[in-house]
């Protein structure tokens, strides 16, 4: 059985950041609150970009930041 962290690593290596963020945004152990917030915000900006634009958050920048945290924690950095 594949652990969730292994699933996230596999998804990151495949470049499937949206699914990886969906899982990793709720992790607690070994992840700081700023890292968790960045991953959560990135996922939310992927699924609701117009809402975040309306409240003054640049979805593209938030996604880049969250994916950066994700790849730092769970894989090799690759371009989106």
FENDALIN-V45924 format. One line per field, one symbol per residue. phi: phi as a letter, one per 40 degrees, with the letter a starting at -180 (. if undefined). A space follows every 10 residues. Layout:
phi: ???
//
This chain:
phi: .cccccccdc ccccgccccc cdcccbcbcg bccccccccc cccccccbcc cccccgbcdc cccdcccccd cccbiccbcc
//
